[in-house]
Amino acid sequence: MKRPQCLCQICTCGRHRCPHNPTRIYDHGGESCVVTEYVDKYLQYGSLPPPQSLKPKQEYQKHGGKMEGITTFRSDYLPYDVASRPIRVQEEYKPAPGDIDLGTTYRRDYNAHKIQPVLLVKPLDRKRVKGGKLDTIPTYQDDYRAWEIHRREPYKTDNIYHPPTEKFGNSTTFQDDFFPKELTTQKSFKPVAKANASDQPFNGVTSHRADYTAHQLEPKWTRSKVEYRPNSQPLEDITTHRCDFRGLLGELPKSFKPEYTKIESKAHFNGVTEFRDSFQPWVVSLPELHKAKEYIPPAGNMDLNTTTHLDYTEHEVHPLVLMRPLETTRKNNVPFQGNTTMRDDFQAWDAGRQDMIKRPQEMRKPSGKFDDMTTFRAHYVPHSIIPTQSCKPSKMAVSSSAPFEAGTMYRSEYIPKMQAICPATYPSPPGYVFLSTDSRGHKFFRKATPELNKIARANGNHVPKQIAVVS
């Protein structure tokens, strides 16, 4: 009896695999899944040892001998004989005999001079004599003697202002310094825009017309229309989704929502609620109203005396006398003169707006009627136009009676092949009987020999033995 095969082994297209959903609970065994695509395609070789790696092992090599405590410093260092440093004995201080010579460079080189006391330049304070007359003559007035200074004559010319006799008769600085110049028209070096007409007629000969050689065209080849022939085989209508999709049969999820049942009652509503049952009315007393007491005025008269009226003592206060002298108004009977320095010296002129200074126009405006004549109309010379002959061949369909050869390399060398359908596409592979599912999720099937004519798909379409492919 043959060994049962898994769905991964039955697949021929390489796109179908078992779901690999483990079914055992708390299964942590060390067994691995040996049914994979790698195991199917790549077979195991014989007893060949794996290649040895030449890479050195990264292991710590322990030194077995004793470690020497010799370093580079110890091996190269040469010790020297170091003697102790002699201690210097501090001598006892002995003061020098004799007196100190306090002579310095300043004392040796400096020659002393006899200095007389400084006489004060400040005048002596004069004692004020009481009873005498005060001398108010200052030093400046007493010592200063005025000189006879004559007034220097000015060098400025007397510019006596003479008012103009005419209205705005004075000229401005611009009018005095500016001299009008005559405007001269600059000669134009631009050539005259005049069309140079030719006396010779236009021949119309071009290089294309001279060098072009007309060739006779061959009749155009036309392709005959191929008659459409429908395919005799029905459409397979197999898509990638239908080939690869595996529908899992299962029950539809049930809804836990309770069914809606309408509660109806034919009894009459009595209007009793929980609020009416729990809260019963009780007697409430009205609040007492507060009555204001009636106002009773006091008996007798009201004493209007205050502490200020009783304790205040009046004093006689005299009005303040102003220290400012009284203003005495002077009455003047002379009539008021309205003449001022401004009115006497300034005389109003009859001023008017000055005319604008304009240059004379260089170009004079035409006075005659516009003749409507332009430069193009005056100089244009019309020429007779000779139409250019077209050398383009006429659009004429060239037909051929020879039949079209429809033979191609694809039609001559193509061999139709049968399209194989992977048996793992179906929910139950044809020719196999389902046995069991292991703990790793692999489905195992046993090969059987049923009749192919009785194998049907889920949608009722029979699997054809051969499929003819027509290009």
Solvent accessible surface area in square Angstrom, and as a share of the most:
residue,aa,sasa,rsa
1,M,208,0.93
2,K,155,0.66
3,R,211,0.77
4,P,55,0.34
5,Q,70,0.31
6,C,0,0.00
7,L,13,0.06
8,C,4,0.03
9,Q,85,0.38
10,I,7,0.03
11,C,17,0.10
12,T,106,0.62
13,C,53,0.32
14,G,39,0.37
15,R,149,0.54
16,H,5,0.02
17,R,75,0.27
18,C,8,0.05
19,P,62,0.39
20,H,78,0.35
21,N,92,0.47
22,P,106,0.67
23,T,89,0.52
24,R,125,0.45
25,I,138,0.70
26,Y,196,0.74
27,D,53,0.27
28,H,168,0.75
29,G,55,0.53
30,G,87,0.83
31,E,134,0.60
32,S,83,0.54
33,C,46,0.28
34,V,102,0.59
35,V,22,0.13
36,T,49,0.28
37,E,73,0.33
38,Y,152,0.58
39,V,74,0.42
40,D,64,0.33
41,K,136,0.58
42,Y,139,0.53
43,L,142,0.71
44,Q,179,0.79
45,Y,178,0.68
46,G,61,0.58
47,S,119,0.77
48,L,130,0.65
49,P,113,0.71
50,P,110,0.69
51,P,132,0.83
52,Q,167,0.74
53,S,91,0.59
54,L,173,0.86
55,K,144,0.61
56,P,111,0.70
57,K,165,0.70
58,Q,169,0.75
59,E,121,0.54
60,Y,193,0.74
61,Q,162,0.72
62,K,172,0.73
63,H,139,0.62
64,G,82,0.79
65,G,48,0.46
66,K,190,0.80
67,M,171,0.76
68,E,127,0.57
69,G,49,0.47
70,I,120,0.61
71,T,78,0.45
72,T,102,0.60
73,F,144,0.60
74,R,168,0.61
75,S,69,0.45
76,D,103,0.53
77,Y,117,0.45
78,L,125,0.62
79,P,108,0.68
80,Y,171,0.65
81,D,153,0.79
82,V,139,0.80
83,A,91,0.71
84,S,106,0.68
85,R,218,0.79
86,P,120,0.76
87,I,160,0.81
88,R,227,0.83
89,V,128,0.74
90,Q,169,0.75
91,E,159,0.71
92,E,144,0.65
93,Y,183,0.70
94,K,160,0.68
95,P,102,0.64
96,A,91,0.70
97,P,135,0.85
98,G,70,0.68
99,D,149,0.77
100,I,144,0.73
101,D,128,0.66
102,L,123,0.61
103,G,39,0.38
104,T,73,0.42
105,T,83,0.48
106,Y,153,0.58
107,R,166,0.60
108,R,170,0.62
109,D,102,0.53
110,Y,120,0.46
111,N,109,0.56
112,A,88,0.68
113,H,141,0.63
114,K,203,0.86
115,I,159,0.81
116,Q,153,0.68
117,P,119,0.75
118,V,134,0.77
119,L,154,0.77
120,L,161,0.80
121,V,147,0.85
122,K,152,0.64
123,P,109,0.69
124,L,165,0.82
125,D,123,0.64
126,R,214,0.78
127,K,189,0.80
128,R,234,0.85
129,V,123,0.71
130,K,194,0.82
131,G,88,0.84
132,G,54,0.52
133,K,198,0.84
134,L,146,0.72
135,D,103,0.54
136,T,104,0.60
137,I,110,0.56
138,P,68,0.43
139,T,103,0.60
140,Y,156,0.59
141,Q,125,0.56
142,D,80,0.42
143,D,97,0.50
144,Y,120,0.46
145,R,158,0.58
146,A,86,0.67
147,W,206,0.72
148,E,161,0.72
149,I,146,0.74
150,H,165,0.74
151,R,227,0.83
152,R,204,0.74
153,E,140,0.63
154,P,112,0.71
155,Y,202,0.77
156,K,166,0.70
157,T,112,0.65
158,D,129,0.67
159,N,141,0.72
160,I,121,0.61
161,Y,138,0.52
162,H,138,0.62
163,P,86,0.54
164,P,43,0.27
165,T,142,0.83
166,E,132,0.59
167,K,126,0.54
168,F,137,0.57
169,G,41,0.39
170,N,92,0.47
171,S,64,0.41
172,T,74,0.43
173,T,102,0.59
174,F,131,0.55
175,Q,83,0.37
176,D,82,0.43
177,D,99,0.51
178,F,103,0.43
179,F,150,0.62
180,P,116,0.73
181,K,175,0.74
182,E,162,0.72
183,L,104,0.52
184,T,122,0.71
185,T,129,0.75
186,Q,167,0.74
187,K,160,0.68
188,S,84,0.54
189,F,179,0.75
190,K,164,0.70
191,P,113,0.71
192,V,128,0.73
193,A,80,0.62
194,K,136,0.57
195,A,66,0.51
196,N,148,0.76
197,A,64,0.49
198,S,79,0.51
199,D,142,0.74
200,Q,143,0.64
201,P,119,0.75
202,F,156,0.65
203,N,117,0.60
204,G,14,0.13
205,V,104,0.60
206,T,73,0.42
207,S,86,0.55
208,H,104,0.46
209,R,88,0.32
210,A,72,0.56
211,D,115,0.60
212,Y,104,0.40
213,T,88,0.51
214,A,85,0.66
215,H,147,0.66
216,Q,179,0.79
217,L,124,0.62
218,E,149,0.67
219,P,92,0.58
220,K,130,0.55
221,W,130,0.46
222,T,68,0.39
223,R,163,0.60
224,S,69,0.45
225,K,198,0.84
226,V,101,0.58
227,E,138,0.62
228,Y,180,0.68
229,R,202,0.74
230,P,101,0.64
231,N,92,0.47
232,S,104,0.67
233,Q,98,0.43
234,P,118,0.74
235,L,161,0.80
236,E,69,0.31
237,D,73,0.38
238,I,44,0.22
239,T,70,0.41
240,T,95,0.55
241,H,124,0.55
242,R,111,0.40
243,C,26,0.16
244,D,46,0.24
245,F,122,0.51
246,R,88,0.32
247,G,38,0.37
248,L,146,0.72
249,L,184,0.91
250,G,69,0.67
251,E,161,0.72
252,L,158,0.78
253,P,128,0.81
254,K,168,0.71
255,S,94,0.61
256,F,200,0.83
257,K,166,0.70
258,P,113,0.71
259,E,156,0.70
260,Y,195,0.74
261,T,101,0.59
262,K,148,0.63
263,I,163,0.83
264,E,130,0.58
265,S,93,0.60
266,K,210,0.89
267,A,85,0.66
268,H,174,0.78
269,F,148,0.61
270,N,117,0.60
271,G,17,0.16
272,V,78,0.45
273,T,63,0.37
274,E,144,0.64
275,F,139,0.58
276,R,153,0.56
277,D,83,0.43
278,S,75,0.48
279,F,123,0.51
280,Q,110,0.49
281,P,127,0.80
282,W,194,0.68
283,V,148,0.85
284,V,112,0.64
285,S,98,0.63
286,L,163,0.81
287,P,114,0.72
288,E,171,0.77
289,L,161,0.80
290,H,179,0.80
291,K,175,0.74
292,A,94,0.73
293,K,195,0.82
294,E,155,0.69
295,Y,171,0.65
296,I,143,0.73
297,P,91,0.58
298,P,114,0.72
299,A,107,0.83
300,G,72,0.69
301,N,159,0.81
302,M,163,0.73
303,D,108,0.56
304,L,132,0.66
305,N,90,0.46
306,T,71,0.41
307,T,100,0.58
308,T,91,0.53
309,H,132,0.59
310,L,124,0.62
311,D,106,0.55
312,Y,149,0.57
313,T,89,0.52
314,E,146,0.66
315,H,144,0.64
316,E,161,0.72
317,V,129,0.74
318,H,148,0.66
319,P,118,0.74
320,L,173,0.86
321,V,131,0.75
322,L,144,0.72
323,M,183,0.82
324,R,172,0.63
325,P,111,0.70
326,L,158,0.79
327,E,134,0.60
328,T,115,0.67
329,T,121,0.70
330,R,227,0.83
331,K,188,0.80
332,N,118,0.60
333,N,151,0.77
334,V,100,0.57
335,P,111,0.70
336,F,190,0.79
337,Q,138,0.61
338,G,33,0.32
339,N,110,0.57
340,T,73,0.42
341,T,103,0.60
342,M,133,0.59
343,R,165,0.60
344,D,85,0.44
345,D,111,0.58
346,F,122,0.51
347,Q,114,0.51
348,A,90,0.70
349,W,162,0.57
350,D,123,0.64
351,A,76,0.59
352,G,38,0.37
353,R,235,0.86
354,Q,134,0.60
355,D,124,0.64
356,M,150,0.67
357,I,130,0.66
358,K,156,0.66
359,R,196,0.72
360,P,113,0.71
361,Q,137,0.61
362,E,132,0.59
363,M,167,0.75
364,R,224,0.82
365,K,165,0.70
366,P,126,0.79
367,S,120,0.78
368,G,65,0.63
369,K,199,0.84
370,F,159,0.66
371,D,111,0.57
372,D,76,0.39
373,M,112,0.50
374,T,70,0.41
375,T,87,0.50
376,F,145,0.60
377,R,150,0.55
378,A,62,0.48
379,H,74,0.33
380,Y,122,0.46
381,V,74,0.42
382,P,102,0.64
383,H,128,0.57
384,S,103,0.66
385,I,160,0.81
386,I,114,0.58
387,P,115,0.72
388,T,107,0.62
389,Q,144,0.64
390,S,89,0.57
391,C,55,0.33
392,K,149,0.63
393,P,81,0.51
394,S,93,0.60
395,K,187,0.79
396,M,158,0.70
397,A,90,0.70
398,V,33,0.19
399,S,87,0.56
400,S,48,0.31
401,S,121,0.78
402,A,64,0.49
403,P,119,0.75
404,F,62,0.26
405,E,153,0.69
406,A,46,0.35
407,G,71,0.68
408,T,75,0.44
409,M,142,0.64
410,Y,123,0.47
411,R,159,0.58
412,S,90,0.58
413,E,122,0.55
414,Y,90,0.34
415,I,128,0.65
416,P,78,0.49
417,K,158,0.67
418,M,113,0.50
419,Q,107,0.48
420,A,87,0.68
421,I,50,0.25
422,C,11,0.07
423,P,26,0.17
424,A,1,0.00
425,T,13,0.07
426,Y,24,0.09
427,P,100,0.63
428,S,71,0.46
429,P,2,0.02
430,P,37,0.23
431,G,17,0.16
432,Y,40,0.15
433,V,66,0.38
434,F,100,0.42
435,L,77,0.38
436,S,62,0.40
437,T,61,0.36
438,D,39,0.20
439,S,21,0.13
440,R,69,0.25
441,G,4,0.04
442,H,4,0.02
443,K,65,0.28
444,F,51,0.21
445,F,9,0.04
446,R,84,0.31
447,K,117,0.49
448,A,30,0.23
449,T,137,0.79
450,P,67,0.42
451,E,105,0.47
452,L,116,0.58
453,N,107,0.55
454,K,155,0.66
455,I,30,0.15
456,A,55,0.42
457,R,55,0.20
458,A,98,0.76
459,N,83,0.42
460,G,47,0.46
461,N,82,0.42
462,H,122,0.55
463,V,46,0.27
464,P,56,0.35
465,K,137,0.58
466,Q,144,0.64
467,I,36,0.18
468,A,58,0.45
469,V,68,0.39
470,V,106,0.61
471,S,99,0.64
